[in-house]
Structure formats: C-alpha cells, structure tokens
Amino acid sequence: MAAITKDIGIMELVQKYPQAVAVLQQFGMGCIGCAAAHFESVGEGAAAHGIDVDAMMEAINQAVK
C-alpha cells in the first residue's frame, strides 16, 4: 500500500481510513465536525492548527497498516 500523504483531503482520509480519526484527535485536530474538513487537505488543517504534519502523517500511516 502506498503511503498516505498530507495532500489527502480530510474527509477522504476519514472515509477511506476510519482508524485515522483517533490519530487526528490525538494530535489535536477535531476536524471531523468542522466545515473546513470538506475542502481542506490534512496538511492544510495541520498547518492551521500548528501541528507537526510529518509526525502526524507517520502516525496515520502506522494506524492504517
């Protein structure tokens, strides 16, 4: 499986990989109910919240293995 990148849309990530929700929440991204989740990428959301996107993406990829 190819690695998930920060360019994936938040809602696409959640729909394809529901196990990623716990990781997003762990990193402080409560995006699931946010309107921006429908048009922002994971990278954009992380930047808006001051989150280390590389560390989060590593954790997401581990969670969905």
ZAMARGU-4260 file (C-alpha; in steps of 0.2 Angstrom, whole numbers, plus 5000, padded with zeros to 4 digits):
<rodrens>
0) 5000/5000/5000 | 5006/5017/4996 | 5009/5029/5010 | 4995/5042/5014 | 5002/5059/5011
5) 4997/5076/5019 | 4989/5081/5002 | 4974/5069/5005 | 4958/5078/5009 | 4952/5077/5027
10) 4935/5069/5023 | 4943/5057/5010 | 4955/5051/5024 | 4941/5049/5036 | 4930/5040/5024
15) 4944/5028/5017 | 4953/5025/5034 | 4941/5027/5049 | 4955/5022/5060 | 4964/5038/5056
20) 4951/5048/5066 | 4959/5043/5083 | 4976/5049/5077 | 4969/5066/5071 | 4961/5068/5088
25) 4977/5063/5097 | 4986/5077/5088 | 4973/5090/5092 | 4963/5090/5075 | 4945/5089/5080
30) 4941/5091/5061 | 4928/5079/5059 | 4914/5091/5063 | 4922/5106/5055 | 4916/5113/5039
35) 4934/5116/5033 | 4936/5097/5033 | 4926/5096/5017 | 4938/5106/5007 | 4955/5106/5017
40) 4969/5093/5015 | 4976/5085/5030 | 4992/5096/5028 | 4982/5112/5027 | 4972/5108/5043
45) 4988/5103/5052 | 4996/5120/5047 | 4981/5129/5053 | 4982/5121/5070 | 5001/5122/5072
50) 5003/5103/5071 | 5019/5094/5066 | 5011/5087/5050 | 5026/5075/5047 | 5024/5067/5064
55) 5005/5065/5062 | 5007/5058/5044 | 5019/5045/5051 | 5006/5040/5065 | 4992/5040/5052
60) 5001/5028/5041 | 5006/5017/5056 | 4987/5016/5061 | 4981/5011/5044 | 4993/4997/5041
</rodrens>
